[in-house]
């Protein structure tokens, strides 16, 4: 019997290789694939070792542990298998132990490009189906997935891409360290990319290197971890690239080492580039941040403004996956975080509230009757009850607004158009820029902002006039425009990433995010008049009286390196800044720290202490009714 153990970071493709090999005649698997050696040797569990990590090395190779490894390797299915292949992510951090216990075993490093691997890890973490320690002490958010690595406590509060990138580097370094101590004849490398493109050729190369036979057939479609599905969707990982690009420099030394080892084992093999192209900011997806220790600070003037206006703010932050309610609390500002997957655009009209999320529009209505039933440190005056979820697909919803007739309009950035909500369809386009030749899910010019005039859509902002996929990227800092959609005329051009156009007090306002400014626009000449320069990437705009409430984000140099704002050494913040439009002075702020690093939208709510009722909080006997209907409801006695 020949034992083959597959190694690789989670989502590296080792599961695919294992499924292919096991389908061959005379091939099987052993109990090692369960990966739970700690079940048979209790003191090997992470909990008994102060949750250091899942790594098991030479120091752990006691006779009792070695016997447990050998016993697991002998539990083979089918029992008459000539070749045994095992794969489990935890085996990758136990190579030294396995090599000692099984001196005849051979190892295969399944190599896949780091960026798509890490991106797939992020997606897997999000599902919570790969949790390895559901109740890891001190860890908050999604349960820890895959092998526990040393130094994991330093990742508490880190963005998900950083968590997964660091985890990939830790596991990969563990593998490379262990392989360096093995006889070169005991291990080889398999290319995931070659395996998916030319499986017959790659398996033939692999089995020849191992000196074994494989007489199976390659199924079509390829099997993925035991289930028959279509081949992996090429490029699917790219939706997380904007977030991953920030984390990649940290793991570059591991990437370089990984490349050297791969090339040394398979010289002459045309390995794909380990780097990846940039993707649009709209592709960002992140893990939810429930339990995150958010922190904020504010000036007294921000609380005073909300208190005097008897209003509050609803703020969206798509990277951390939250809608934030900012409310006055005896001169201070209270913040409440509600999880919504990738929230961006917000629309408010009377009692209605709509939020654009990752793939749907969520609508709520204000309900004072339910407010008294909501647990809260202060009495809730308006509880926004969920009324509908209309799925749009991932269209990268940006600005949203209700029209005077109740129509909900939204910017469909991915398809480069302005749409209205339609219960029968994902979206119904009502306008697209004249330079866009057709609808395509390519984010061609990054249409993003919408200004309503007299209850109708009037002005739209875009980052360029390009008609190719993600064409705006190369021109983002110099070619922004504002278009009057009633005439298709460009009224302002040459802007540095315009966002959040708004019609207020008889004037058109706009944020030039690339400069961190708030300006007014002369709709006749197109000239901009600077009102204020702010310490951050400006996006999200609303007004209370003479005060503009401007969202600020900590711009990422790796994504927006060519913008004027990134060339300045000034501090860049995240939060909501209050600007006195009469003189351009900063009158106050609400500043966020920690994992909240960006703001998309800021909207004013006509309520002093509002909240959202999560759909899961509604019982089958909770009803949202009009005041008129409530008058006819007869209170019935409870049955004993």
KEDOTOR-483334 format. One record per residue (C-alpha): x, y, z. Coordinates in steps of 0.5 Angstrom, whole numbers. Layout:
<sites>
<X: X&Y: Y&Z: Z>
...
</sites>
This chain:
<sites>
<X: 0&Y: 0&Z: 0>
<X: 2&Y: 7&Z: -2>
<X: 0&Y: 13&Z: 3>
<X: 0&Y: 20&Z: -1>
<X: -2&Y: 26&Z: 3>
<X: -4&Y: 32&Z: 0>
<X: -2&Y: 39&Z: 3>
<X: -4&Y: 46&Z: 2>
<X: -7&Y: 52&Z: 5>
<X: -15&Y: 51&Z: 5>
<X: -18&Y: 52&Z: -2>
<X: -12&Y: 51&Z: -5>
<X: -15&Y: 45&Z: -10>
<X: -12&Y: 39&Z: -6>
<X: -20&Y: 37&Z: -5>
<X: -21&Y: 37&Z: -12>
<X: -14&Y: 33&Z: -13>
<X: -16&Y: 28&Z: -8>
<X: -23&Y: 27&Z: -11>
<X: -20&Y: 26&Z: -18>
<X: -15&Y: 21&Z: -15>
<X: -20&Y: 17&Z: -10>
<X: -24&Y: 16&Z: -17>
<X: -18&Y: 11&Z: -20>
<X: -18&Y: 4&Z: -19>
<X: -15&Y: 1&Z: -13>
<X: -15&Y: 8&Z: -10>
<X: -18&Y: 10&Z: -3>
<X: -17&Y: 14&Z: 3>
<X: -16&Y: 13&Z: 11>
<X: -18&Y: 16&Z: 17>
<X: -13&Y: 21&Z: 17>
<X: -17&Y: 25&Z: 12>
<X: -22&Y: 26&Z: 18>
<X: -16&Y: 31&Z: 21>
<X: -18&Y: 30&Z: 28>
<X: -12&Y: 26&Z: 31>
<X: -14&Y: 30&Z: 38>
<X: -21&Y: 26&Z: 38>
<X: -16&Y: 20&Z: 40>
<X: -11&Y: 23&Z: 44>
<X: -14&Y: 28&Z: 48>
<X: -9&Y: 32&Z: 50>
<X: -7&Y: 34&Z: 43>
<X: -13&Y: 39&Z: 42>
<X: -12&Y: 46&Z: 42>
<X: -16&Y: 47&Z: 48>
<X: -11&Y: 43&Z: 52>
<X: -5&Y: 47&Z: 49>
<X: -8&Y: 54&Z: 51>
<X: -11&Y: 55&Z: 44>
<X: -4&Y: 56&Z: 41>
<X: -5&Y: 53&Z: 34>
<X: -7&Y: 46&Z: 31>
<X: 1&Y: 45&Z: 29>
<X: 4&Y: 39&Z: 31>
<X: 11&Y: 37&Z: 30>
<X: 17&Y: 33&Z: 32>
<X: 16&Y: 35&Z: 39>
<X: 9&Y: 32&Z: 39>
<X: 11&Y: 25&Z: 36>
<X: 11&Y: 21&Z: 43>
<X: 10&Y: 14&Z: 42>
<X: 2&Y: 14&Z: 44>
<X: 1&Y: 20&Z: 38>
<X: 5&Y: 16&Z: 33>
<X: 1&Y: 10&Z: 35>
<X: -5&Y: 14&Z: 34>
<X: -3&Y: 17&Z: 27>
<X: -1&Y: 10&Z: 25>
<X: -8&Y: 7&Z: 27>
<X: -12&Y: 12&Z: 23>
<X: -7&Y: 11&Z: 17>
<X: -9&Y: 4&Z: 17>
<X: -17&Y: 5&Z: 17>
<X: -18&Y: 5&Z: 10>
<X: -24&Y: 5&Z: 5>
<X: -24&Y: 1&Z: 1>
<X: -20&Y: -4&Z: 5>
<X: -17&Y: -7&Z: -1>
<X: -14&Y: 0&Z: -4>
<X: -7&Y: -1&Z: -7>
<X: -6&Y: 7&Z: -6>
<X: -9&Y: 11&Z: -1>
<X: -9&Y: 19&Z: -1>
<X: -11&Y: 23&Z: 5>
<X: -13&Y: 31&Z: 5>
<X: -15&Y: 35&Z: 11>
<X: -13&Y: 42&Z: 12>
<X: -10&Y: 40&Z: 19>
<X: -5&Y: 35&Z: 16>
<X: -2&Y: 41&Z: 13>
<X: 1&Y: 44&Z: 19>
<X: 3&Y: 37&Z: 22>
<X: 8&Y: 34&Z: 16>
<X: 14&Y: 33&Z: 21>
<X: 9&Y: 29&Z: 25>
<X: 6&Y: 25&Z: 19>
<X: 13&Y: 24&Z: 16>
<X: 16&Y: 21&Z: 23>
<X: 10&Y: 16&Z: 24>
<X: 9&Y: 14&Z: 16>
<X: 16&Y: 13&Z: 14>
<X: 14&Y: 11&Z: 7>
<X: 9&Y: 16&Z: 6>
<X: 10&Y: 21&Z: 0>
<X: 7&Y: 28&Z: 0>
<X: 4&Y: 33&Z: -5>
<X: 4&Y: 40&Z: -5>
<X: -2&Y: 43&Z: -9>
<X: 0&Y: 50&Z: -11>
<X: -5&Y: 55&Z: -13>
<X: -4&Y: 62&Z: -14>
<X: -5&Y: 66&Z: -7>
<X: -10&Y: 71&Z: -9>
<X: -15&Y: 67&Z: -11>
<X: -14&Y: 62&Z: -6>
<X: -14&Y: 67&Z: 0>
<X: -21&Y: 70&Z: -4>
<X: -24&Y: 63&Z: -3>
<X: -22&Y: 63&Z: 4>
<X: -25&Y: 69&Z: 5>
<X: -32&Y: 67&Z: 2>
<X: -31&Y: 60&Z: 6>
<X: -31&Y: 64&Z: 13>
<X: -37&Y: 68&Z: 11>
<X: -41&Y: 61&Z: 10>
<X: -39&Y: 59&Z: 17>
<X: -39&Y: 52&Z: 15>
<X: -32&Y: 51&Z: 16>
<X: -31&Y: 53&Z: 23>
<X: -26&Y: 49&Z: 27>
<X: -26&Y: 52&Z: 33>
<X: -34&Y: 55&Z: 34>
<X: -32&Y: 58&Z: 41>
<X: -25&Y: 60&Z: 41>
<X: -24&Y: 64&Z: 47>
<X: -23&Y: 72&Z: 46>
<X: -25&Y: 71&Z: 38>
<X: -31&Y: 75&Z: 36>
<X: -35&Y: 75&Z: 29>
<X: -35&Y: 69&Z: 25>
<X: -33&Y: 63&Z: 28>
<X: -25&Y: 61&Z: 27>
<X: -25&Y: 57&Z: 20>
<X: -20&Y: 52&Z: 18>
<X: -13&Y: 51&Z: 22>
<X: -11&Y: 55&Z: 28>
<X: -5&Y: 59&Z: 27>
<X: 0&Y: 61&Z: 32>
<X: -1&Y: 69&Z: 33>
<X: -8&Y: 69&Z: 32>
<X: -10&Y: 73&Z: 37>
<X: -6&Y: 79&Z: 34>
<X: -12&Y: 78&Z: 28>
<X: -17&Y: 80&Z: 33>
<X: -21&Y: 86&Z: 30>
<X: -17&Y: 85&Z: 23>
<X: -21&Y: 86&Z: 17>
<X: -23&Y: 79&Z: 14>
<X: -18&Y: 79&Z: 8>
<X: -12&Y: 81&Z: 13>
<X: -14&Y: 75&Z: 17>
<X: -15&Y: 70&Z: 11>
<X: -8&Y: 73&Z: 8>
<X: -4&Y: 72&Z: 15>
<X: -7&Y: 65&Z: 16>
<X: -5&Y: 63&Z: 9>
<X: 2&Y: 65&Z: 10>
<X: 2&Y: 62&Z: 17>
<X: 0&Y: 55&Z: 14>
<X: 4&Y: 56&Z: 8>
<X: 10&Y: 57&Z: 12>
<X: 9&Y: 51&Z: 16>
<X: 9&Y: 47&Z: 10>
<X: 15&Y: 50&Z: 7>
<X: 19&Y: 49&Z: 13>
<X: 17&Y: 42&Z: 14>
<X: 18&Y: 40&Z: 7>
<X: 25&Y: 43&Z: 7>
<X: 27&Y: 38&Z: 12>
<X: 25&Y: 32&Z: 8>
<X: 28&Y: 28&Z: 3>
<X: 27&Y: 31&Z: -4>
<X: 24&Y: 24&Z: -6>
<X: 19&Y: 24&Z: -1>
<X: 15&Y: 30&Z: -4>
<X: 13&Y: 34&Z: -10>
<X: 9&Y: 39&Z: -13>
<X: 2&Y: 39&Z: -17>
<X: -1&Y: 45&Z: -20>
<X: -8&Y: 47&Z: -19>
<X: -8&Y: 51&Z: -25>
<X: -6&Y: 46&Z: -29>
<X: -10&Y: 41&Z: -26>
<X: -16&Y: 45&Z: -28>
<X: -14&Y: 46&Z: -35>
<X: -11&Y: 40&Z: -37>
<X: -13&Y: 35&Z: -31>
<X: -10&Y: 28&Z: -35>
<X: -3&Y: 31&Z: -37>
<X: -2&Y: 34&Z: -29>
<X: -4&Y: 27&Z: -26>
<X: 0&Y: 24&Z: -31>
<X: 6&Y: 28&Z: -29>
<X: 4&Y: 28&Z: -22>
<X: 4&Y: 20&Z: -21>
<X: 10&Y: 19&Z: -25>
<X: 14&Y: 24&Z: -20>
<X: 11&Y: 19&Z: -15>
<X: 13&Y: 13&Z: -18>
<X: 5&Y: 10&Z: -18>
<X: 0&Y: 8&Z: -23>
<X: -7&Y: 12&Z: -24>
<X: -12&Y: 8&Z: -28>
<X: -18&Y: 13&Z: -27>
<X: -22&Y: 17&Z: -32>
<X: -23&Y: 25&Z: -31>
<X: -30&Y: 26&Z: -31>
<X: -33&Y: 32&Z: -34>
<X: -35&Y: 36&Z: -31>
<X: -30&Y: 36&Z: -25>
<X: -32&Y: 34&Z: -18>
<X: -30&Y: 39&Z: -13>
<X: -29&Y: 36&Z: -6>
<X: -34&Y: 30&Z: -7>
<X: -40&Y: 33&Z: -11>
<X: -40&Y: 33&Z: -18>
<X: -41&Y: 41&Z: -20>
<X: -38&Y: 45&Z: -26>
<X: -31&Y: 47&Z: -26>
<X: -29&Y: 53&Z: -22>
<X: -31&Y: 59&Z: -24>
<X: -25&Y: 63&Z: -27>
<X: -24&Y: 70&Z: -24>
<X: -30&Y: 69&Z: -19>
<X: -24&Y: 71&Z: -14>
<X: -24&Y: 78&Z: -17>
<X: -30&Y: 80&Z: -13>
<X: -25&Y: 81&Z: -7>
<X: -19&Y: 84&Z: -10>
<X: -20&Y: 91&Z: -8>
<X: -20&Y: 89&Z: 0>
<X: -14&Y: 83&Z: -2>
<X: -10&Y: 88&Z: -5>
<X: -9&Y: 92&Z: 2>
<X: -7&Y: 85&Z: 5>
<X: -2&Y: 82&Z: 0>
<X: 4&Y: 87&Z: 1>
<X: 4&Y: 84&Z: 8>
<X: 5&Y: 77&Z: 6>
<X: 10&Y: 78&Z: 0>
<X: 16&Y: 75&Z: 3>
<X: 12&Y: 68&Z: 4>
<X: 9&Y: 69&Z: -4>
<X: 16&Y: 70&Z: -6>
<X: 19&Y: 64&Z: -2>
<X: 13&Y: 60&Z: -5>
<X: 14&Y: 61&Z: -12>
<X: 22&Y: 59&Z: -11>
<X: 20&Y: 52&Z: -8>
<X: 15&Y: 51&Z: -13>
<X: 20&Y: 53&Z: -19>
<X: 25&Y: 49&Z: -16>
<X: 21&Y: 42&Z: -16>
<X: 18&Y: 43&Z: -23>
<X: 23&Y: 47&Z: -27>
<X: 21&Y: 49&Z: -34>
<X: 13&Y: 49&Z: -32>
<X: 10&Y: 55&Z: -34>
<X: 7&Y: 57&Z: -27>
<X: 2&Y: 63&Z: -28>
<X: 3&Y: 70&Z: -25>
<X: 2&Y: 70&Z: -17>
<X: 0&Y: 77&Z: -18>
<X: -7&Y: 79&Z: -20>
<X: -10&Y: 85&Z: -24>
<X: -14&Y: 90&Z: -20>
<X: -21&Y: 90&Z: -19>
<X: -26&Y: 96&Z: -18>
<X: -28&Y: 98&Z: -11>
<X: -35&Y: 96&Z: -12>
<X: -33&Y: 89&Z: -12>
<X: -31&Y: 89&Z: -5>
<X: -34&Y: 84&Z: 0>
<X: -33&Y: 83&Z: 7>
<X: -35&Y: 78&Z: 13>
<X: -40&Y: 81&Z: 18>
<X: -37&Y: 84&Z: 24>
<X: -42&Y: 83&Z: 29>
<X: -39&Y: 83&Z: 36>
<X: -33&Y: 88&Z: 33>
<X: -31&Y: 93&Z: 39>
<X: -33&Y: 99&Z: 35>
<X: -31&Y: 106&Z: 38>
<X: -32&Y: 113&Z: 36>
<X: -31&Y: 120&Z: 38>
<X: -35&Y: 127&Z: 37>
<X: -35&Y: 134&Z: 38>
<X: -41&Y: 137&Z: 43>
<X: -44&Y: 141&Z: 37>
<X: -46&Y: 134&Z: 33>
<X: -50&Y: 132&Z: 39>
<X: -53&Y: 139&Z: 39>
<X: -55&Y: 139&Z: 32>
<X: -58&Y: 133&Z: 32>
<X: -62&Y: 135&Z: 39>
<X: -64&Y: 141&Z: 36>
<X: -67&Y: 139&Z: 29>
<X: -70&Y: 133&Z: 33>
<X: -67&Y: 128&Z: 28>
<X: -62&Y: 123&Z: 27>
<X: -57&Y: 120&Z: 22>
<X: -57&Y: 113&Z: 18>
<X: -50&Y: 112&Z: 16>
<X: -48&Y: 106&Z: 11>
<X: -41&Y: 103&Z: 12>
<X: -40&Y: 97&Z: 7>
<X: -33&Y: 94&Z: 8>
<X: -35&Y: 93&Z: 15>
<X: -42&Y: 91&Z: 13>
<X: -46&Y: 95&Z: 18>
<X: -52&Y: 101&Z: 18>
<X: -50&Y: 106&Z: 24>
<X: -56&Y: 110&Z: 27>
<X: -53&Y: 116&Z: 30>
<X: -57&Y: 119&Z: 35>
<X: -57&Y: 125&Z: 40>
<X: -57&Y: 123&Z: 48>
<X: -57&Y: 129&Z: 52>
<X: -52&Y: 133&Z: 48>
<X: -48&Y: 127&Z: 46>
<X: -48&Y: 122&Z: 40>
<X: -50&Y: 115&Z: 41>
<X: -49&Y: 110&Z: 36>
<X: -52&Y: 103&Z: 34>
<X: -50&Y: 98&Z: 29>
<X: -54&Y: 94&Z: 25>
<X: -51&Y: 88&Z: 21>
<X: -53&Y: 89&Z: 13>
<X: -49&Y: 85&Z: 8>
<X: -45&Y: 91&Z: 4>
<X: -50&Y: 97&Z: 5>
<X: -49&Y: 103&Z: 1>
<X: -55&Y: 107&Z: -2>
<X: -60&Y: 110&Z: 3>
<X: -67&Y: 113&Z: 1>
<X: -71&Y: 116&Z: 6>
<X: -78&Y: 119&Z: 4>
<X: -83&Y: 120&Z: 10>
<X: -84&Y: 114&Z: 14>
<X: -80&Y: 110&Z: 9>
<X: -73&Y: 108&Z: 9>
<X: -70&Y: 104&Z: 3>
<X: -63&Y: 101&Z: 4>
<X: -59&Y: 98&Z: -2>
<X: -55&Y: 92&Z: 0>
<X: -50&Y: 87&Z: -3>
<X: -55&Y: 84&Z: -8>
<X: -62&Y: 87&Z: -6>
<X: -66&Y: 93&Z: -4>
<X: -69&Y: 92&Z: 3>
<X: -75&Y: 97&Z: 5>
<X: -78&Y: 99&Z: 12>
<X: -83&Y: 103&Z: 14>
<X: -83&Y: 107&Z: 21>
<X: -88&Y: 104&Z: 26>
<X: -89&Y: 108&Z: 33>
<X: -93&Y: 102&Z: 35>
<X: -88&Y: 97&Z: 35>
<X: -83&Y: 102&Z: 38>
<X: -85&Y: 101&Z: 45>
<X: -83&Y: 93&Z: 44>
<X: -76&Y: 94&Z: 42>
<X: -71&Y: 93&Z: 47>
<X: -67&Y: 100&Z: 48>
<X: -63&Y: 104&Z: 53>
<X: -68&Y: 110&Z: 51>
<X: -75&Y: 109&Z: 49>
<X: -75&Y: 108&Z: 41>
<X: -79&Y: 113&Z: 38>
<X: -79&Y: 110&Z: 31>
<X: -78&Y: 103&Z: 29>
<X: -77&Y: 101&Z: 22>
<X: -80&Y: 95&Z: 21>
<X: -78&Y: 91&Z: 15>
<X: -83&Y: 91&Z: 9>
<X: -80&Y: 88&Z: 3>
<X: -73&Y: 85&Z: 0>
<X: -73&Y: 85&Z: -7>
<X: -67&Y: 82&Z: -10>
<X: -63&Y: 86&Z: -15>
<X: -57&Y: 81&Z: -16>
<X: -50&Y: 84&Z: -15>
<X: -51&Y: 91&Z: -19>
<X: -47&Y: 95&Z: -14>
<X: -52&Y: 100&Z: -12>
<X: -50&Y: 107&Z: -11>
<X: -54&Y: 113&Z: -9>
<X: -62&Y: 112&Z: -8>
<X: -68&Y: 116&Z: -8>
<X: -75&Y: 116&Z: -7>
<X: -79&Y: 120&Z: -13>
<X: -85&Y: 125&Z: -11>
<X: -90&Y: 119&Z: -14>
<X: -87&Y: 114&Z: -9>
<X: -82&Y: 111&Z: -15>
<X: -75&Y: 108&Z: -12>
<X: -70&Y: 110&Z: -16>
<X: -63&Y: 107&Z: -16>
<X: -56&Y: 108&Z: -19>
<X: -54&Y: 101&Z: -22>
<X: -46&Y: 102&Z: -22>
<X: -45&Y: 95&Z: -25>
<X: -49&Y: 96&Z: -31>
<X: -48&Y: 104&Z: -32>
<X: -55&Y: 106&Z: -31>
<X: -60&Y: 109&Z: -27>
<X: -66&Y: 105&Z: -25>
<X: -72&Y: 104&Z: -22>
<X: -74&Y: 99&Z: -17>
<X: -79&Y: 94&Z: -20>
<X: -82&Y: 88&Z: -17>
<X: -82&Y: 84&Z: -23>
<X: -75&Y: 85&Z: -25>
<X: -68&Y: 85&Z: -22>
<X: -68&Y: 92&Z: -25>
<X: -71&Y: 97&Z: -30>
<X: -66&Y: 102&Z: -33>
<X: -69&Y: 109&Z: -35>
<X: -63&Y: 112&Z: -37>
<X: -56&Y: 111&Z: -39>
<X: -50&Y: 116&Z: -41>
<X: -50&Y: 117&Z: -48>
<X: -43&Y: 114&Z: -49>
<X: -45&Y: 108&Z: -46>
<X: -47&Y: 103&Z: -52>
<X: -50&Y: 98&Z: -49>
<X: -52&Y: 95&Z: -42>
<X: -46&Y: 90&Z: -39>
<X: -44&Y: 88&Z: -32>
<X: -37&Y: 91&Z: -33>
<X: -38&Y: 98&Z: -29>
<X: -35&Y: 102&Z: -35>
<X: -35&Y: 109&Z: -33>
<X: -37&Y: 108&Z: -25>
<X: -44&Y: 112&Z: -25>
<X: -45&Y: 113&Z: -18>
<X: -49&Y: 119&Z: -16>
<X: -56&Y: 122&Z: -16>
<X: -59&Y: 129&Z: -15>
<X: -67&Y: 129&Z: -15>
<X: -70&Y: 136&Z: -17>
<X: -77&Y: 137&Z: -15>
<X: -78&Y: 130&Z: -14>
<X: -75&Y: 127&Z: -20>
<X: -68&Y: 125&Z: -22>
<X: -64&Y: 130&Z: -25>
<X: -57&Y: 130&Z: -24>
<X: -52&Y: 124&Z: -24>
<X: -45&Y: 123&Z: -23>
<X: -40&Y: 119&Z: -26>
<X: -32&Y: 118&Z: -26>
<X: -31&Y: 118&Z: -33>
<X: -34&Y: 118&Z: -40>
<X: -31&Y: 111&Z: -42>
<X: -35&Y: 105&Z: -45>
<X: -30&Y: 99&Z: -44>
<X: -30&Y: 95&Z: -38>
<X: -27&Y: 98&Z: -32>
<X: -25&Y: 104&Z: -36>
<X: -26&Y: 109&Z: -31>
<X: -20&Y: 106&Z: -27>
<X: -14&Y: 110&Z: -31>
<X: -18&Y: 116&Z: -31>
<X: -21&Y: 116&Z: -24>
<X: -18&Y: 123&Z: -22>
<X: -19&Y: 127&Z: -28>
<X: -25&Y: 126&Z: -32>
<X: -31&Y: 126&Z: -27>
<X: -37&Y: 129&Z: -30>
<X: -44&Y: 131&Z: -28>
<X: -50&Y: 130&Z: -33>
<X: -57&Y: 133&Z: -33>
<X: -60&Y: 127&Z: -35>
<X: -66&Y: 131&Z: -38>
<X: -62&Y: 134&Z: -43>
<X: -56&Y: 129&Z: -43>
<X: -52&Y: 135&Z: -43>
<X: -45&Y: 135&Z: -39>
<X: -46&Y: 141&Z: -34>
<X: -39&Y: 140&Z: -31>
<X: -33&Y: 136&Z: -33>
<X: -25&Y: 134&Z: -31>
<X: -27&Y: 133&Z: -24>
<X: -23&Y: 128&Z: -19>
<X: -28&Y: 123&Z: -17>
<X: -35&Y: 126&Z: -16>
<X: -40&Y: 123&Z: -11>
<X: -46&Y: 125&Z: -8>
<X: -49&Y: 130&Z: -12>
<X: -55&Y: 134&Z: -8>
<X: -60&Y: 139&Z: -10>
<X: -61&Y: 143&Z: -4>
<X: -63&Y: 150&Z: -2>
<X: -63&Y: 152&Z: -10>
<X: -56&Y: 150&Z: -11>
<X: -53&Y: 143&Z: -14>
<X: -48&Y: 141&Z: -9>
<X: -42&Y: 135&Z: -10>
<X: -37&Y: 132&Z: -7>
<X: -30&Y: 131&Z: -11>
<X: -28&Y: 125&Z: -7>
<X: -21&Y: 125&Z: -10>
<X: -19&Y: 132&Z: -7>
<X: -23&Y: 131&Z: -1>
<X: -28&Y: 137&Z: -2>
<X: -35&Y: 140&Z: -2>
<X: -37&Y: 145&Z: -7>
<X: -43&Y: 148&Z: -11>
<X: -44&Y: 147&Z: -18>
<X: -46&Y: 153&Z: -23>
<X: -51&Y: 149&Z: -27>
<X: -50&Y: 154&Z: -33>
<X: -42&Y: 155&Z: -34>
<X: -40&Y: 148&Z: -30>
<X: -36&Y: 152&Z: -25>
<X: -35&Y: 149&Z: -18>
<X: -34&Y: 154&Z: -12>
<X: -30&Y: 151&Z: -7>
<X: -34&Y: 151&Z: 0>
<X: -29&Y: 146&Z: 4>
<X: -24&Y: 142&Z: 4>
<X: -24&Y: 136&Z: 9>
<X: -19&Y: 131&Z: 12>
<X: -21&Y: 125&Z: 8>
<X: -24&Y: 122&Z: 2>
<X: -31&Y: 125&Z: 1>
<X: -37&Y: 121&Z: 0>
<X: -44&Y: 121&Z: 3>
<X: -48&Y: 128&Z: 3>
<X: -54&Y: 131&Z: 7>
<X: -56&Y: 137&Z: 10>
<X: -59&Y: 140&Z: 16>
<X: -61&Y: 147&Z: 16>
<X: -55&Y: 151&Z: 14>
<X: -50&Y: 145&Z: 16>
<X: -48&Y: 140&Z: 11>
<X: -46&Y: 133&Z: 14>
<X: -41&Y: 130&Z: 9>
<X: -38&Y: 123&Z: 10>
<X: -31&Y: 122&Z: 10>
<X: -27&Y: 115&Z: 9>
<X: -19&Y: 113&Z: 10>
<X: -17&Y: 113&Z: 2>
<X: -13&Y: 107&Z: 1>
<X: -7&Y: 109&Z: -3>
<X: -6&Y: 102&Z: -6>
<X: -13&Y: 103&Z: -10>
<X: -13&Y: 111&Z: -11>
<X: -5&Y: 112&Z: -11>
<X: -6&Y: 118&Z: -17>
<X: -11&Y: 122&Z: -13>
<X: -9&Y: 129&Z: -11>
<X: -12&Y: 127&Z: -4>
<X: -7&Y: 121&Z: -3>
<X: -1&Y: 126&Z: -5>
<X: -2&Y: 130&Z: 1>
<X: 1&Y: 128&Z: 8>
<X: -5&Y: 131&Z: 12>
<X: -9&Y: 126&Z: 16>
<X: -15&Y: 122&Z: 13>
<X: -21&Y: 120&Z: 18>
<X: -27&Y: 116&Z: 17>
<X: -34&Y: 119&Z: 20>
<X: -39&Y: 125&Z: 19>
<X: -36&Y: 132&Z: 18>
<X: -41&Y: 138&Z: 20>
<X: -39&Y: 144&Z: 15>
<X: -43&Y: 151&Z: 16>
<X: -44&Y: 152&Z: 9>
<X: -45&Y: 160&Z: 10>
<X: -37&Y: 160&Z: 11>
<X: -34&Y: 153&Z: 10>
<X: -32&Y: 152&Z: 17>
<X: -32&Y: 145&Z: 20>
<X: -37&Y: 146&Z: 26>
<X: -36&Y: 139&Z: 28>
<X: -35&Y: 131&Z: 27>
<X: -37&Y: 124&Z: 29>
<X: -31&Y: 120&Z: 28>
<X: -30&Y: 113&Z: 27>
<X: -24&Y: 109&Z: 29>
<X: -22&Y: 101&Z: 29>
<X: -25&Y: 97&Z: 23>
<X: -30&Y: 102&Z: 21>
<X: -25&Y: 106&Z: 15>
<X: -30&Y: 108&Z: 10>
<X: -37&Y: 111&Z: 10>
<X: -41&Y: 111&Z: 3>
<X: -48&Y: 115&Z: 5>
<X: -50&Y: 119&Z: 10>
<X: -58&Y: 121&Z: 11>
<X: -62&Y: 125&Z: 16>
<X: -68&Y: 121&Z: 19>
<X: -74&Y: 125&Z: 22>
<X: -74&Y: 121&Z: 29>
<X: -70&Y: 122&Z: 35>
<X: -68&Y: 115&Z: 37>
<X: -70&Y: 110&Z: 31>
<X: -68&Y: 103&Z: 30>
<X: -69&Y: 98&Z: 25>
<X: -72&Y: 91&Z: 27>
<X: -69&Y: 85&Z: 24>
<X: -73&Y: 81&Z: 20>
<X: -71&Y: 75&Z: 25>
<X: -74&Y: 79&Z: 31>
<X: -81&Y: 79&Z: 28>
<X: -86&Y: 73&Z: 30>
<X: -91&Y: 70&Z: 27>
<X: -96&Y: 74&Z: 31>
<X: -93&Y: 81&Z: 30>
<X: -97&Y: 85&Z: 25>
<X: -95&Y: 92&Z: 22>
<X: -102&Y: 96&Z: 21>
<X: -104&Y: 103&Z: 20>
<X: -107&Y: 107&Z: 25>
<X: -114&Y: 106&Z: 22>
<X: -114&Y: 99&Z: 22>
<X: -111&Y: 99&Z: 29>
<X: -118&Y: 102&Z: 31>
<X: -122&Y: 96&Z: 29>
<X: -117&Y: 91&Z: 33>
<X: -121&Y: 88&Z: 38>
<X: -116&Y: 86&Z: 44>
<X: -117&Y: 78&Z: 46>
<X: -116&Y: 75&Z: 52>
<X: -110&Y: 70&Z: 53>
<X: -112&Y: 63&Z: 53>
<X: -110&Y: 59&Z: 59>
</sites>
